[in-house]
Amino acid sequence: MFDKMKQLMDMQRKMQDVKRQLESATFDISSSDGLIKITMNGAQEVKDVTIQADLKVTDKAILEKAARDAYNKAIKRSHDLAAEKMRGVTGLNLPGLT
């Protein structure tokens, strides 16, 4: 019984460590056309959004598509990062985190 409790407490501590690691890990993702760059952390918090400085595009639809593309790529990358960290803790490939 105490071994199971100790294992659960160890797992909880490891999960807290993973959470801190994800919050501190940042990455940059650019839209496919390079118009927008998003900096996000592993906890899916957008830290910065950069629009290309020499942007000559005035088409709102193109800019919206670039923003959507960059954001979706950043979310996917954060999911992959979380899955990688969780595999390190649990040794499992958890559904929904791949």
C-alpha positions as CSV (number, residue, x, y, z in Angstrom):
1,M,0.0,0.0,0.0
2,F,2.8,2.4,1.0
3,D,4.7,1.5,-2.2
4,K,1.8,2.5,-4.3
5,M,1.4,5.8,-2.5
6,K,5.1,6.5,-2.9
7,Q,4.8,5.7,-6.6
8,L,1.8,8.0,-7.0
9,M,3.6,10.8,-5.2
10,D,6.7,10.3,-7.3
11,M,4.5,10.4,-10.5
12,Q,2.8,13.6,-9.2
13,R,6.2,15.2,-8.6
14,K,7.4,14.2,-12.1
15,M,4.3,15.6,-13.6
16,Q,4.9,18.9,-11.9
17,D,8.4,18.9,-13.3
18,V,7.1,18.3,-16.8
19,K,4.6,21.1,-16.4
20,R,7.5,23.5,-15.4
21,Q,9.6,22.3,-18.3
22,L,6.8,22.8,-20.8
23,E,6.1,26.3,-19.4
24,S,9.8,27.2,-19.9
25,A,10.3,25.6,-23.3
26,T,9.7,28.1,-26.1
27,F,9.7,27.6,-29.9
28,D,9.1,29.7,-33.0
29,I,6.8,28.6,-35.8
30,S,6.3,30.5,-39.1
31,S,3.4,30.3,-41.4
32,S,3.9,28.4,-44.6
33,D,4.4,31.6,-46.6
34,G,6.6,33.2,-43.9
35,L,4.4,36.2,-43.3
36,I,3.8,35.5,-39.6
37,K,6.0,34.0,-36.9
38,I,4.5,32.9,-33.5
39,T,6.6,32.2,-30.4
40,M,4.8,29.8,-28.1
41,N,5.7,27.8,-25.0
42,G,4.9,24.2,-24.3
43,A,2.0,25.2,-22.2
44,Q,0.4,26.7,-25.4
45,E,0.8,30.3,-24.3
46,V,1.5,32.7,-27.2
47,K,4.6,34.7,-26.2
48,D,5.0,36.8,-29.3
49,V,3.6,37.3,-32.8
50,T,5.7,38.9,-35.5
51,I,4.5,40.0,-38.8
52,Q,7.1,40.2,-41.6
53,A,8.5,43.8,-41.5
54,D,8.5,44.3,-45.3
55,L,5.0,43.1,-45.6
56,K,3.4,44.5,-48.8
57,V,0.4,42.3,-48.6
58,T,-2.7,44.3,-48.0
59,D,-5.1,41.4,-48.6
60,K,-6.8,40.7,-45.3
61,A,-7.7,37.1,-46.3
62,I,-4.1,36.3,-47.0
63,L,-2.9,37.7,-43.6
64,E,-5.7,35.8,-41.8
65,K,-4.8,32.6,-43.5
66,A,-1.1,33.1,-42.5
67,A,-2.0,33.8,-38.9
68,R,-4.3,30.7,-38.7
69,D,-1.6,28.5,-40.3
70,A,1.2,29.7,-37.9
71,Y,-1.1,29.3,-34.9
72,N,-2.2,25.8,-35.8
73,K,1.4,24.7,-36.4
74,A,2.4,26.1,-33.0
75,I,-0.4,24.2,-31.3
76,K,0.6,21.0,-33.0
77,R,4.2,21.5,-32.0
78,S,3.2,22.1,-28.3
79,H,1.2,18.9,-28.4
80,D,4.2,17.0,-29.8
81,L,6.4,18.6,-27.1
82,A,4.0,17.6,-24.3
83,A,3.7,14.0,-25.6
84,E,7.5,13.7,-25.7
85,K,7.8,14.9,-22.1
86,M,5.0,12.6,-20.9
87,R,6.6,9.6,-22.6
88,G,9.7,10.4,-20.5
89,V,7.7,10.3,-17.3
90,T,5.2,7.5,-18.0
91,G,7.0,5.4,-20.6
92,L,3.7,5.3,-22.4
93,N,2.4,6.8,-25.6
94,L,-0.8,8.4,-24.3
95,P,-3.7,8.9,-26.8
96,G,-4.4,12.5,-27.6
97,L,-0.8,13.5,-26.9
98,T,0.8,12.2,-30.1
